[in-house]
Amino acid sequence: MIIAADHEWDARGHIDILGLAWDHGKFMTAVDRTPYTLQQHLDIMRRADLVVMQNGLDADVMALQREGVDVSWLIPKVYDTRLAFFAINNHLAGTGSFDLRSIALLAGERGGQRWSLDWKRYESDIHRTCSMDAACCAWLYPTLDRQIRNLKLEPTLDILHRCQPIFSLMHAQGIRLDKRVLEQIHAARQQKATDIVERYHLWETRGKKVIKKFPIWRSDKILDKFQELFGVRPKSRQRKVWEKLSNDSTLLPEARDFASAILDLGKAANDATFVGKAEEQEDGTLEFGKVAADGFIHPRYDQCGSPDRAIASGPNIQQWPRPKDDPRPVKLRSAVIPLDDSHIILGVDLGSVETYTNAIAMSDWDRVAAIQAKKVSHEGTAEMINETFALSLNRDQGKACNHAFDKGESPYNLATRLFKTERPSRQQTLQCKSIFDRMLQEYPQTARFREELWEKARQNPLVVTNAFGRRLMCFSRSKYGESNDRFAKHDPLKKYWCSCSECSPRRDRWKYAVAFLGRSAAFDALLRIMAKIYYERRLDDCSLPYMEVHDELDYSVPANKAEYYAQRALDAFQEPISELGGISLPAE
């Protein structure tokens, strides 16, 4: 028996309306939630073989759990229409196309009929809205299920379903922050801003009876100030403008220092993005907008936010800068503390995983062997380039070359990062092209795969499937791709980096396909590791991840058992993965 269910919540977040539909949406009902109707509702779901829900694993099922209902029996039965639609159409990720009405519109017709989109009546008829939501899910299920089976996306949908409850529990658990560290960061930022404002007189006085100083660096008056002092008016207050001025050798050193000071005011100043706006309370303490009274933040992980990884929000813990890149005297990540004072944070990271998965996607086992032998690494790539071209690249520059190669970037884009310039010279661009050519020459199978993919990229969309069966349709975003000059002449020597009007759209599709094949496979590997650790309780009561940051999982574990759990986690990460040819991915 297949049924569909939907719940509506009141202003306090409690379920107050229960909806059901059956017979593919032909019949439906909704009732007020009472202890009796809730018990009937749960009994029907227990008897069902499948319960179709829209975003159920992240919302309705978790709401039942918060209200004390044991949902362990329900989670394996749920078929989430949002996850199914994403598995089929993940090129729509991040566009807001995963609400129920959008899915009903984009899923198309069934049996010659379309589902009516005009049924949401929250204000006038909440019961009808709830029952129709359930009916729409039931109506969508056969179409989505048929497409999943036809495209052989069962493994992708299965891992999405297995991991969604884990991400939902991580959101509910939250991440504990040390408010004292946040206060130190805030105080240091305030002091730094004050020092710069005073040093460069970036303020103006206002008032007659009471004279006050007001900073001007957030207004266009800062542009007037720069012109007054140095005879040049910046185009705007954007960061890239100040970065260009700070590196402009034609300006006086004082002008470059001034531009650097404005950049420093912007760097790390927007802590509200990470922890919310700081407000001083009556007792003199600070409260941060995104930090709860108990010191926790609750990031939400959305698997439908990107075709090839989960996206965090509210706040985005994945964007917190690494300590080496953080300009704060007190690093932002140092505010993250374990769930318990007796715990420490155990982080396990897949090393060079996208380099592995990119090579496997291209069936280049020689390159896989070279990665395993440490010949292809950030240090190894830098050494190879230095020996070939008599350069002196360091590890970070070798890393930039590897990432640019794995993501199909152009020599021009690599040159902007490698030489830290907004407009690299022709010589710098040709030098980066020579680096790519050298890497392709070293691994001919990768070169052949890219050439074949370039020929397939004539199709729009270009459809590719990774080693785990996850599929992506790569569209060109415009007629001329990313080319700023649609009248550029065709240059066959540039291969798939030519910017002419014919090659630019193909390059768009080709580049997204290359990047997707490696990065999505890395994410799929991480999801399977995360599910294995959680469902098999490899870390006992600590098996629920504390954070997920791209290729890394973090856990809060007792300090006195840290070494034991570290080995258990490493063993789980390094177990062979059949979809990747049975290799073991390195982890640390």
C-alpha positions in Angstrom: 0.0 0.0 0.0 1.3 3.4 -1.0 0.0 6.5 0.7 1.0 10.2 0.9 1.1 12.3 4.0 1.5 16.0 4.8 1.4 18.0 8.0 0.7 21.7 8.7 2.3 23.4 11.7 1.1 26.2 13.9 3.0 29.3 14.8 4.9 27.5 17.6 6.1 24.8 15.2 3.7 22.1 16.5 1.8 19.9 14.1 -1.9 20.9 14.1 -3.3 19.5 10.8 -2.8 15.9 9.5 -3.3 15.2 5.8 -3.4 11.9 3.9 -3.9 10.9 0.3 -4.1 7.5 -1.5 -4.9 5.9 -4.9 -2.3 8.2 -6.6 -4.0 11.3 -5.3 -7.6 10.5 -6.3 -8.7 10.5 -2.6 -7.5 12.7 0.2 -8.5 14.0 3.6 -7.2 16.3 6.4 -8.2 16.6 10.0 -7.3 18.5 13.1 -4.5 16.9 15.1 -5.8 15.4 18.4 -4.3 12.5 20.4 -6.9 10.2 18.7 -6.4 11.4 15.1 -2.6 11.4 15.5 -2.7 7.7 16.6 -4.9 6.9 13.6 -2.6 8.8 11.3 0.4 6.9 12.6 -1.4 3.5 12.4 -2.2 4.1 8.7 1.5 5.0 8.0 2.6 1.8 9.9 0.4 -0.3 7.7 1.7 1.3 4.5 4.5 -0.1 2.5 5.6 3.4 1.3 4.8 6.9 2.6 5.3 9.7 0.0 6.1 13.1 1.5 7.4 16.5 0.3 10.6 17.3 2.2 9.4 14.9 4.8 12.7 13.7 6.1 13.9 17.2 6.9 10.6 18.6 8.2 7.5 16.5 9.0 9.3 13.4 10.3 11.6 15.5 12.4 8.6 17.5 13.7 7.1 14.2 14.8 10.3 13.2 16.5 10.5 16.6 18.4 7.0 15.9 19.7 8.1 12.6 21.2 7.0 10.2 18.5 9.4 7.3 17.7 10.0 7.6 14.0 12.7 4.9 13.6 10.1 2.7 11.8 8.8 5.5 9.6 12.1 6.9 8.2 12.9 3.8 6.0 9.4 4.0 4.5 9.5 7.6 3.4 9.8 8.5 -0.3 10.8 12.2 -0.4 9.5 13.8 -3.6 12.0 16.7 -3.2 15.0 14.4 -3.1 13.6 12.3 -6.0 13.1 15.4 -8.2 16.6 16.6 -7.3 18.2 13.3 -8.3 16.5 13.6 -11.7 17.0 17.4 -12.2 20.0 18.4 -10.0 21.0 21.0 -12.6 18.2 23.1 -11.1 19.9 23.1 -7.7 19.9 26.3 -5.8 17.2 27.9 -8.0 14.3 27.5 -5.7 12.7 24.8 -7.9 12.1 22.3 -5.2 8.9 23.5 -3.6 5.9 21.3 -4.3 4.2 23.5 -6.8 7.4 23.9 -8.8 7.9 20.2 -8.9 4.3 19.7 -10.0 4.9 22.2 -12.8 8.3 20.9 -13.9 7.5 17.2 -13.6 5.0 17.6 -16.5 1.9 15.7 -17.2 0.9 12.2 -16.3 -1.6 10.3 -18.4 -2.3 13.4 -20.4 -3.1 15.5 -17.4 -1.3 18.2 -15.5 -1.7 18.8 -11.8 -3.5 22.0 -11.0 -1.1 24.6 -9.5 -3.8 26.7 -7.8 -4.5 24.9 -4.5 -2.6 26.7 -1.8 -5.1 28.5 0.5 -3.4 28.9 3.8 -5.6 31.7 5.0 -9.0 30.5 3.9 -8.8 26.7 3.9 -5.8 25.2 5.6 -7.4 21.7 5.6 -7.9 21.7 1.9 -4.3 22.9 1.4 -2.9 20.1 3.6 -4.9 17.4 1.9 -4.1 18.7 -1.6 -0.4 18.8 -0.7 -0.6 15.1 0.2 -2.6 14.4 -3.0 0.0 16.2 -5.1 2.8 14.0 -3.6 0.8 10.9 -4.4 0.1 12.1 -7.9 3.8 12.9 -8.5 5.1 9.6 -7.2 4.5 7.3 -10.3 6.2 9.9 -12.6 9.2 10.4 -10.4 9.6 6.7 -9.7 9.5 5.9 -13.4 12.1 8.5 -14.2 14.3 7.3 -11.4 14.2 3.7 -12.7 14.6 4.6 -16.4 17.7 6.7 -15.6 19.1 4.1 -13.2 19.2 6.6 -10.4 18.2 4.2 -7.6 21.7 4.4 -5.9 21.6 8.2 -5.9 18.1 8.4 -4.5 18.9 5.7 -1.9 22.0 7.6 -0.5 20.1 10.9 -0.5 17.3 9.2 1.6 19.8 7.6 4.0 21.8 10.8 4.6 18.9 13.3 4.9 17.9 12.2 8.4 21.6 12.5 9.5 21.8 16.1 8.2 18.5 16.9 9.9 19.7 15.5 13.2 22.9 17.5 12.8 20.8 20.6 12.3 18.8 19.9 15.5 22.0 19.1 17.5 23.7 22.3 16.5 27.3 23.4 17.0 28.5 24.8 20.4 30.4 28.1 20.4 32.5 29.8 23.1 30.9 33.2 23.5 34.1 34.5 25.2 36.0 33.9 22.0 33.3 35.6 20.0 33.5 38.6 22.3 37.3 38.7 21.9 36.9 38.6 18.1 34.3 41.4 18.3 36.5 43.5 20.6 39.5 43.1 18.4 37.6 44.0 15.3 36.2 47.1 16.9 39.6 48.2 18.1 41.2 47.6 14.7 38.5 49.6 12.9 38.9 52.4 15.4 42.7 52.5 14.9 42.4 52.6 11.1 39.7 55.3 11.2 41.7 57.5 13.5 45.0 56.9 11.7 43.6 57.9 8.3 41.0 60.4 9.7 38.2 58.4 8.1 35.5 60.2 10.1 33.5 63.4 10.1 32.0 65.5 12.9 28.3 66.1 13.2 26.1 68.0 15.6 26.0 71.4 17.2 25.5 71.0 20.9 26.9 67.5 21.1 29.8 66.9 18.6 30.1 63.3 17.5 32.4 61.5 15.1 30.9 59.3 12.4 33.0 57.0 10.2 32.8 57.6 6.5 34.5 54.5 5.1 31.2 52.8 4.4 30.0 55.8 2.2 31.1 57.3 -1.1 32.8 60.0 0.9 35.7 57.7 1.2 36.1 58.0 -2.6 36.3 61.8 -2.2 38.9 61.4 0.5 41.1 59.2 -1.7 40.8 61.7 -4.6 41.6 64.6 -2.3 44.7 62.9 -0.9 46.1 61.2 -4.0 44.5 62.7 -7.0 42.7 59.5 -8.2 39.1 58.7 -7.6 38.3 55.0 -7.3 35.5 53.7 -9.5 33.5 52.3 -6.5 33.8 51.0 -3.0 33.9 47.4 -4.1 36.6 45.2 -2.6 38.1 44.3 -6.0 38.7 48.1 -6.7 40.6 48.5 -3.4 42.6 45.3 -4.1 43.6 46.7 -7.5 44.6 50.0 -6.0 46.6 48.3 -3.2 48.7 46.5 -5.9 49.0 49.4 -8.3 52.7 50.2 -8.6 52.0 53.5 -10.3 50.5 54.9 -7.1 52.4 56.4 -4.2 53.2 53.9 -1.4 51.0 56.0 0.9 48.1 55.5 -1.5 48.6 51.8 -1.6 48.8 51.7 2.2 45.5 53.6 2.4 43.8 51.2 0.0 45.1 48.2 2.1 43.7 49.9 5.2 40.3 50.0 3.6 40.6 46.3 2.7 41.5 45.5 6.3 38.4 47.3 7.5 36.3 45.0 5.3 38.2 41.8 6.0 36.7 40.0 9.0 34.5 43.0 9.6 31.3 41.2 8.5 31.2 38.7 11.3 27.4 39.1 11.2 27.5 36.7 8.2 28.9 34.0 10.5 27.4 34.6 13.9 24.8 37.3 13.4 24.8 41.0 14.4 26.4 41.7 17.8 24.2 43.7 20.1 25.1 44.9 23.6 22.6 44.0 26.3 21.6 46.1 29.4 24.0 44.1 31.6 26.9 44.9 29.2 27.1 41.4 27.6 27.0 40.8 23.9 24.4 38.7 22.1 25.0 37.5 18.6 22.0 37.2 16.2 22.6 33.7 15.0 23.8 32.3 18.3 21.1 30.9 20.7 21.1 31.7 24.4 22.7 28.3 25.1 25.7 29.2 22.9 24.6 27.0 19.9 24.3 27.7 16.2 22.2 25.4 14.1 23.4 25.2 10.5 21.0 23.5 8.0 22.6 21.2 5.4 20.7 21.1 2.1 21.6 18.3 -0.3 19.5 20.0 -3.0 21.6 23.2 -2.9 24.2 22.1 -5.4 24.6 19.2 -7.9 27.7 17.9 -6.2 27.8 18.7 -2.5 25.6 19.7 0.5 25.3 23.5 1.1 25.1 24.8 4.7 23.2 27.9 5.7 22.0 29.8 8.8 25.0 30.2 9.2 27.2 28.6 6.5 29.7 26.8 8.7 31.5 25.6 5.5 32.6 29.1 4.7 34.3 29.9 8.0 37.9 30.7 7.0 40.7 28.3 7.7 43.0 29.6 10.4 45.8 30.3 8.0 43.5 32.4 5.8 41.8 34.2 8.7 43.0 37.8 9.2 41.5 38.0 12.7 44.0 38.0 15.7 41.7 35.5 17.3 40.6 33.0 14.7 36.9 32.5 14.1 37.2 28.7 14.1 38.7 28.7 17.6 35.2 29.7 18.8 33.9 26.2 17.9 34.1 23.9 20.9 33.0 20.3 21.5 29.5 19.4 22.6 30.7 18.6 26.1 33.6 19.9 28.2 35.0 16.3 28.4 35.1 16.0 24.6 37.4 17.0 21.8 36.7 17.5 18.2 37.8 14.7 15.9 38.1 15.7 12.2 38.7 13.2 9.4 39.5 14.6 6.0 39.7 12.8 2.6 43.1 13.8 1.2 43.3 14.7 -2.6 40.0 13.0 -3.0 38.9 15.0 -6.0 42.2 14.3 -7.8 41.5 10.6 -7.3 37.8 10.7 -8.4 38.7 12.9 -11.4 41.3 10.4 -12.6 38.9 7.5 -12.0 36.1 9.2 -13.9 38.5 9.4 -16.9 39.5 5.7 -16.4 43.1 6.9 -16.1 44.5 4.3 -13.7 48.1 5.3 -14.5 47.2 8.7 -12.9 45.5 6.9 -10.0 48.7 4.9 -9.4 50.8 8.1 -9.6 48.5 9.7 -6.9 48.9 6.6 -4.7 52.7 6.8 -5.1 52.6 10.5 -4.1 53.9 11.4 -7.6 50.7 13.5 -8.1 50.3 15.7 -5.1 50.3 19.4 -4.5 54.1 19.1 -3.7 54.7 16.7 -6.6 52.9 18.8 -9.1 54.8 21.9 -8.1 58.1 19.9 -8.3 57.2 18.6 -11.8 56.4 22.1 -13.1 59.6 23.5 -11.5 61.7 20.9 -13.2 60.1 21.4 -16.6 59.8 25.1 -16.7 62.6 26.3 -14.3 60.0 27.9 -12.0 59.9 28.0 -8.2 56.3 27.2 -7.4 55.4 26.3 -3.8 52.9 23.7 -2.4 50.0 26.2 -2.5 50.7 27.1 -6.1 50.9 23.4 -7.0 47.6 23.0 -5.3 46.1 25.8 -7.4 47.4 24.0 -10.6 45.9 20.6 -9.5 42.5 22.2 -8.7 42.4 24.2 -11.9 43.3 21.1 -13.9 40.7 18.9 -12.1 37.9 21.5 -12.7 38.7 22.2 -16.4 39.7 25.8 -15.8 41.3 27.9 -18.5 45.0 28.9 -18.4 43.8 32.5 -18.1 41.9 31.7 -14.9 44.9 29.8 -13.5 47.2 32.7 -14.3 45.0 35.1 -12.3 45.5 33.0 -9.2 49.1 31.8 -9.8 50.4 35.3 -10.4 47.9 37.1 -8.2 46.9 39.6 -10.9 43.5 40.7 -12.2 44.6 40.7 -15.8 47.5 38.3 -16.5 49.8 39.0 -19.4 49.8 36.9 -22.6 53.1 35.4 -21.5 51.7 34.4 -18.1 48.7 32.8 -19.8 50.8 30.9 -22.3 53.0 29.7 -19.4 49.9 28.3 -17.6 48.8 26.7 -20.9 52.2 25.0 -21.1 51.7 23.7 -17.5 48.3 22.1 -18.5 49.9 20.7 -21.7 52.6 19.2 -19.7 50.1 17.6 -17.3 48.1 16.2 -20.2 51.2 14.9 -21.9 52.1 13.0 -18.7 48.7 11.2 -18.6 47.5 10.5 -22.2 44.4 8.7 -21.1 43.1 11.8 -19.3 43.9 13.8 -22.5 42.0 11.3 -24.6 39.0 11.4 -22.3 38.9 15.2 -22.4 39.1 15.3 -26.2 36.2 12.8 -26.4 34.2 14.8 -23.9 34.9 18.0 -25.9 33.4 16.3 -29.0 30.3 15.3 -27.0 30.0 18.8 -25.7 28.5 19.8 -29.0 25.3 18.6 -27.6 23.2 20.9 -25.4 22.8 19.6 -22.7 25.8 17.5 -22.2 24.7 14.6 -20.0 27.4 12.9 -17.8 27.2 10.3 -15.0 29.7 9.8 -12.3 31.1 6.6 -10.9 28.2 6.3 -8.4 25.5 6.8 -11.0 24.7 10.4 -10.1 23.8 12.3 -13.3 24.0 15.9 -14.4 22.8 17.7 -17.5 25.3 20.4 -18.3 23.8 23.4 -20.1 25.5 26.4 -21.5 24.2 29.4 -19.7 24.1 31.7 -22.7 24.6 31.6 -26.4 28.2 32.7 -26.1 29.1 31.0 -22.8 31.4 33.0 -20.6 33.2 34.8 -23.5 33.3 38.6 -23.0 34.1 38.9 -26.7 31.7 37.1 -28.9 33.6 38.1 -32.0 36.8 36.4 -31.0 38.4 34.4 -33.7 38.6 30.6 -33.5 42.0 29.4 -32.3 42.4 25.6 -32.7 45.6 25.7 -30.7 43.6 26.7 -27.6 41.5 23.5 -27.8 38.7 23.7 -25.3 39.8 27.0 -24.0 39.1 28.9 -27.2 36.8 31.9 -26.6 35.1 32.2 -30.0 31.4 32.2 -30.3 31.2 28.5 -31.3 33.6 27.2 -28.6 32.4 29.3 -25.6 29.1 27.5 -25.1 30.8 24.1 -25.6 33.5 25.1 -23.1 30.7 26.0 -20.6 29.3 22.5 -20.8 32.7 20.8 -21.0 34.0 22.6 -17.9 31.0 21.9 -15.7 31.1 18.2 -16.8 34.8 17.8 -15.9 34.3 19.6 -12.5 31.1 17.6 -11.7 32.6 14.2 -12.4 35.4 14.6 -9.8 33.6 16.6 -7.2 30.3 14.8 -7.1 32.1 11.4 -6.9 34.1 12.7 -3.9 30.8 13.9 -2.3 29.1 10.5 -3.0 32.0 8.7 -1.4 31.8 11.0 1.7 28.0 10.4 2.0 28.5 6.6 2.0 31.2 6.9 4.6 29.0 9.1 6.7 26.0 6.7 6.5 28.2 3.7 7.3 29.6 5.3 10.4 26.2 6.5 11.6 24.0 3.5 10.9 26.6 1.0 12.0 27.5 3.1 15.0 31.2 2.9 14.3 31.8 5.6 17.0 29.1 4.3 19.4 27.1 7.2 20.8 29.3 9.8 18.9 28.4 8.5 15.4 26.3 11.5 14.5 28.7 14.0 12.8 29.2 17.3 14.5 30.0 19.2 11.2 30.4 18.4 7.5 32.8 20.6 5.7 33.1 19.5 2.0 35.6 16.6 2.2 35.7 16.5 6.0 33.6 15.1 8.8 34.0 16.2 12.4 32.8 14.4 15.5 32.6 15.4 19.1 34.2 12.5 21.1 35.3 11.9 24.7 38.9 13.0 25.1 39.8 9.8 27.0 38.8 7.6 24.0 40.0 10.0 21.2 42.7 7.7 19.9 40.3 4.7 19.8 37.7 6.6 17.9 40.3 8.2 15.6 41.4 4.8 14.5 37.8 3.6 14.1 37.0 6.6 12.0 40.1 6.2 9.8 39.3 2.5 9.3 35.8 3.5 8.1 37.2 6.2 5.7 39.8 4.0 4.3 37.7 0.9 3.5 37.7 0.0 -0.2 34.9 1.7 -2.3 33.6 -0.7 -5.0 32.2 2.2 -7.2 35.8 3.6 -7.4 37.3 0.4 -8.6 37.9 -1.0 -5.1 40.5 1.6 -4.1 41.0 2.9 -0.6 40.9 6.7 -0.4 43.6 8.3 1.8 42.3 10.1 4.9 43.9 11.9 7.8 
